[in-house]
């Protein structure tokens, strides 16, 4: 049975009051006073943190007001770690178990310092019902310009306000204002898939994969069963905004893709700190499932929002796919590490606790997996359509083994849309990881 470990954030835990917890045992029980919670964080960071050898042996807990503040202090000793955090146990279980979170239901990206665009809007979300759509520019929030907000508290803080007035500019230039309130957003982990006739009897499977959550598992089985029945051997997986999620779902996707060509070979190795290695290090092997396909070539559409479990899949399959895994778009984020989940009181501590490597023992991609075919994420074009620059590049590679020159419509040079400096702080609830979703 697969372990429900989360490579963005942590193990999927059962709700408070249940008989058991899925995940590693914490060190001791937390007293739910503020001091008790801080002691729990201190003890378990020393026990589970991947870089626990960098932590101070003694800390005056009174110097840190909350367990969250203490965690930020402890994780600051490793500049590579911007992932460890504390979350609500209830919200976390709801997200990974049901694919739900409370918010507006969109993700966004800065094109320039004051030009904030929507990259995607979740179907059925408050944002979608309010008329928000991919490519629209946010002009004002509660009447304030983006430049003014960024100079003050930042848009992340403002997106926590509900209801919030959005003044938007559509791709065609029309402007409108709408008030939208937070509500429960349900993520569709597989927004679309299809089989593309590439000519000469070749079929290409296309799959947009939004999040590694448990609700994706039955959908993936159905999609790959269709790919297998059609004898699909070349696959394009669009994970341009997929920040990761459950390792168990990543391993399942690996089996559907690589279970035939690499059955019983190493998919990944999970490595903990020296104190935890003996009991927790493990090797995951490919399994051939009923819906596994005979993969030839795999293309991953990526941006710097492609992270963690998404990168695990690409890295794990790279030694086995014909010519390796081809990355289209831009470099991935660079998160070859994952978290465990340690429940205390009504919270979950999620320290970065392990690193993953592939069959070639490669896992040093903190700078991101490099792009092979550069392509712009053109927000004026729907994801995955034939005119999407990423699809053009992906299909060109599958047709000829070469990549077209990347450019934006009208011959404009491709801006640094995916520069890491534009990425928000990675600590926080999982639905705000990497995709900057609210």
Secondary structure, DSSP 4 states (H G I P E B T S, - for coil): -----BSSS----PPTTSS--SSPPPSSPPPSSHHHHHHHHHHHHHHH-TTGGGS-S---GGGSSSHHHHHHHHHTTSTT----EEEEHHHHHHHHHH-EEEE--EEEEEEETTEEEEEEE-TTSHHHHTT--TT-EEEEETTEEHHHHHHTT-HHHHTT-SSEEEEEE-TTS-EEEEEE--EEEE--S--EEEEEEEETTEEEEEEE---B-TTHHHHHHHHHHHHHHTT--EEEEE-TT---BBHHHHHHHHHHHHTTTTTTSEEEEEEE-TTTHHHH-EEEE----TT-----EEEEEE-TT--THHHHHHHHHHTTSTT-PEEEES------EEE--EEETTEEEE-EEEEEE-TT-----TT-PPPSEE----TTS-TTSTT-HHHHHHHHHHHHS--PPP--GGGPPPP-TT-GGGSPP--S-GGGSSS-B-
